[in-house]
């Protein structure tokens, strides 16, 4: 839903990201608010009605973006989405959560590429 969202980065989750930037003793939980809107609203305001391919990598917020993209999901053919098997971000959805949500829109995961860090990418296509 559009509005304010609270995002949190904390030390235990941060440790999973050390391959990106090593944690330091000064790393602590950080919480901040950000303004959010839905992709449905953005595309409607720009009069975009046709999308064939949808690529999504929003650092653990993929399921929420998908929930705000329901109009797109009715017309798109392919979705490339970051997925997680480990909790890299606090309360991030699992690959099963993404699969279950997209199944309701008739999508099937057809390709999965995972890293040894617990995350990867998945390609979903509309089922025929």
C-alpha positions as CSV (number, residue, x, y, z in Angstrom):
1,X,0.0,0.0,0.0
2,X,1.2,3.6,-0.7
3,X,2.4,5.5,2.4
4,X,5.3,5.2,4.8
5,X,7.3,2.0,5.3
6,X,9.8,1.4,8.1
7,X,12.9,-0.4,6.9
8,X,15.4,-2.0,9.2
9,X,19.0,-3.1,8.8
10,X,20.4,-4.9,11.8
11,X,23.7,-6.6,12.6
12,X,22.6,-10.3,12.4
13,X,21.2,-9.7,8.9
14,X,24.2,-7.6,8.0
15,X,26.5,-10.5,8.7
16,X,24.9,-12.4,5.8
17,X,26.0,-9.5,3.6
18,X,29.7,-9.4,4.6
19,X,30.7,-10.6,1.1
20,X,29.4,-7.1,-0.1
21,X,30.9,-4.9,2.6
22,X,32.4,-6.3,5.9
23,X,30.5,-5.5,9.1
24,X,32.3,-3.4,11.7
25,X,31.9,-3.1,15.4
26,X,30.1,0.1,14.9
27,X,27.4,-1.6,12.8
28,X,24.1,-1.3,14.7
29,X,20.5,-1.6,13.9
30,X,19.3,1.2,11.8
31,X,15.6,2.0,11.3
32,X,14.3,4.6,8.9
33,X,11.1,5.5,7.1
34,X,10.8,5.8,3.4
35,X,7.9,6.9,1.2
36,X,6.5,4.1,-0.9
37,X,3.9,3.8,-3.7
38,X,2.7,0.9,-5.8
39,X,4.0,0.0,-9.2
40,X,0.3,-0.1,-10.3
41,X,0.0,3.6,-9.4
42,X,3.2,4.6,-11.1
43,X,2.4,2.9,-14.3
44,X,-1.2,4.2,-14.3
45,X,0.1,7.8,-13.8
46,X,2.4,7.3,-16.8
47,X,-0.3,5.6,-19.0
48,X,1.8,2.4,-19.3
49,X,-0.5,-0.5,-20.2
50,X,1.7,-3.1,-21.7
51,X,4.7,-4.8,-20.1
52,X,6.1,-8.1,-21.4
53,X,9.0,-8.6,-19.1
54,X,9.2,-7.5,-15.4
55,X,12.6,-7.6,-13.6
56,X,12.5,-7.2,-9.8
57,X,15.4,-6.9,-7.3
58,X,14.5,-4.8,-4.3
59,X,16.6,-6.2,-1.5
60,X,14.0,-8.4,0.3
61,X,10.9,-6.4,-0.6
62,X,10.0,-8.4,-3.7
63,X,6.7,-9.8,-2.4
64,X,5.5,-6.4,-1.3
65,X,6.3,-5.0,-4.8
66,X,4.5,-7.9,-6.4
67,X,1.4,-7.2,-4.2
68,X,1.4,-3.6,-5.5
69,X,1.8,-4.8,-9.1
70,X,-1.4,-6.9,-9.5
71,X,-2.5,-5.0,-12.6
72,X,0.9,-5.7,-14.2
73,X,0.7,-9.4,-13.3
74,X,-2.5,-9.7,-15.4
75,X,-0.6,-8.7,-18.6
76,X,3.1,-9.6,-18.2
77,X,4.5,-12.8,-19.7
78,X,7.9,-13.1,-17.8
79,X,9.1,-12.1,-14.4
80,X,12.7,-12.2,-13.3
81,X,12.9,-11.9,-9.5
82,X,15.5,-12.1,-6.8
83,X,14.7,-14.9,-4.4
84,X,16.0,-15.9,-1.0
85,X,16.4,-19.3,0.7
86,X,18.1,-17.6,3.7
87,X,16.9,-14.6,5.6
88,X,19.3,-12.1,4.1
89,X,17.0,-9.2,5.0
90,X,14.8,-9.0,8.0
91,X,11.4,-10.6,7.2
92,X,12.3,-11.1,3.6
93,X,10.1,-13.5,1.7
94,X,11.3,-17.0,0.9
95,X,11.3,-18.4,-2.6
96,X,8.2,-20.4,-1.5
97,X,6.4,-17.2,-0.6
98,X,7.1,-15.7,-4.0
99,X,6.1,-19.0,-5.7
100,X,2.8,-19.2,-3.8
101,X,1.9,-15.6,-4.6
102,X,2.7,-15.8,-8.3
103,X,0.9,-19.1,-8.6
104,X,-2.3,-17.2,-7.8
105,X,-1.6,-15.2,-11.0
106,X,-0.9,-18.4,-13.0
107,X,2.9,-18.1,-13.0
108,X,5.3,-21.0,-12.8
109,X,9.0,-20.8,-11.8
110,X,10.9,-22.3,-14.8
111,X,14.5,-21.3,-14.1
112,X,16.3,-21.0,-10.7
113,X,19.9,-19.8,-10.3
114,X,21.1,-19.8,-6.7
115,X,24.3,-18.6,-5.1
116,X,26.1,-20.2,-2.2
117,X,25.0,-17.1,-0.2
118,X,21.3,-18.1,0.0
119,X,20.0,-15.9,-2.7
120,X,19.5,-16.1,-6.4
121,X,17.3,-15.3,-9.3
122,X,14.2,-17.0,-10.6
123,X,12.5,-16.7,-14.0
124,X,8.7,-17.1,-13.9
125,X,6.5,-17.5,-16.9
126,X,2.7,-17.4,-17.4
127,X,1.4,-20.9,-17.4
128,X,-0.6,-22.0,-20.4
